[in-house]
Amino acid sequence: MKCNACKDRPKFWQGSDPKCAFADGKEWSGDNWNCATTGLIRRLFDGAADGTLPDGVAHQWGNDQNTGMVCAQGLDSDDRPLSLWVTWYKSRGRTEQMWLMFDSKPPRRPTEAELVALAGLYSPNE
């Protein structure tokens, strides 16, 4: 299986074929490469180098490891997540971790629909 964004996007780069983060059709998986839905979230951090991140998006970099946080309080979800926590190495295609964080319950991996909705909060033209 692939997420809808991976189904719709042709491969436009040389190198490894994409590996969708939603290959099992359920929650997000760290076993991915250039997943199009994951890319929607990664693009939220594009302004980190020049300090033009959207309000509600934070980025930290150290030893080539990127860590980002996206405020998720506007996400329409029964679980009411506070934020999405994301990690990736350099600018490579694999995103290692994505977790929805909550006030009073354990973190969990996001669904495709949640990531699309969250990206839409910050990039309404996507």
C-alpha positions in Angstrom: 0.0 0.0 0.0 0.9 3.6 -0.5 -0.5 6.9 0.9 -2.5 8.9 -1.5 0.3 11.5 -2.0 2.8 8.7 -2.9 0.3 7.3 -5.4 -0.2 10.7 -7.1 3.5 11.7 -7.2 5.8 10.5 -9.9 9.5 9.8 -9.1 11.4 12.9 -10.1 14.9 12.1 -8.7 17.8 9.8 -9.4 18.5 7.1 -6.9 16.4 4.9 -4.7 12.8 4.4 -5.4 10.4 5.9 -2.8 9.2 3.8 0.1 6.0 5.0 1.6 5.8 5.5 5.3 2.3 4.1 5.2 3.1 0.8 3.4 1.1 -1.1 5.9 -1.9 1.2 5.3 -2.2 2.3 9.0 0.0 4.5 11.1 3.2 6.2 10.0 6.4 4.1 10.0 10.0 5.1 10.2 10.8 2.6 7.5 10.4 5.1 4.7 12.3 6.9 1.9 10.9 10.1 0.2 7.3 9.4 1.3 5.2 12.2 -0.2 3.0 12.6 2.8 6.0 12.7 5.1 7.4 15.3 2.7 4.4 17.6 3.4 5.5 17.8 7.0 9.3 18.0 6.3 8.6 21.1 4.0 7.2 22.9 7.0 10.8 23.2 8.3 12.2 24.6 5.0 12.5 28.1 6.5 14.8 26.9 9.4 18.0 28.1 7.7 16.8 31.6 7.2 14.6 32.0 10.2 11.3 32.1 8.4 9.5 29.2 10.0 5.7 29.5 10.4 4.4 30.4 13.9 3.9 27.1 15.7 6.8 25.3 14.0 10.2 24.9 15.7 13.4 23.4 14.5 16.7 22.4 16.2 19.8 21.1 14.4 23.0 19.5 15.9 25.5 17.1 14.6 23.6 16.8 11.3 20.5 15.6 13.2 17.3 17.6 12.7 14.5 17.7 15.3 11.3 19.6 14.7 8.1 20.3 16.5 4.8 21.3 15.0 2.0 22.6 17.2 -1.0 20.4 16.6 -3.6 22.1 18.8 -5.6 23.2 15.8 -5.8 19.6 14.5 -9.4 18.3 14.4 -8.9 15.0 16.2 -10.7 13.2 19.0 -7.3 12.6 20.6 -6.5 16.3 20.8 -2.7 16.1 20.3 -0.5 19.0 21.5 2.3 18.6 18.9 4.0 16.5 16.3 7.6 15.7 17.0 9.8 14.8 14.0 13.5 13.7 13.5 15.6 13.2 10.4 19.3 13.1 9.5 20.8 15.8 7.3 18.5 16.4 4.3 18.2 12.8 3.3 14.9 11.2 2.3 14.4 9.0 5.4 12.5 10.5 8.3 13.4 8.5 11.4 10.7 9.4 13.9 7.2 11.1 14.0 5.2 11.1 17.2 2.0 12.9 18.2 2.5 14.2 21.7 -0.3 14.5 24.2 -0.8 16.2 27.6 -1.9 13.1 29.6 -1.4 10.0 27.4 1.5 8.3 25.7 2.8 9.5 22.3 1.6 7.6 19.2 2.5 7.6 15.6 0.3 9.7 13.3 -2.1 8.5 10.6 -1.9 9.7 7.0 -5.1 11.8 7.5 -3.6 13.5 10.5 -0.4 14.5 8.7 -2.3 15.8 5.7 -4.6 17.8 7.9 -1.7 19.1 10.0 0.3 20.1 6.9 -2.8 21.9 5.7 -3.0 24.0 8.8 0.4 25.5 8.0 0.5 25.2 4.2 -3.2 25.7 3.1 -2.2 25.6 -0.6 -0.7 22.1 -0.4 
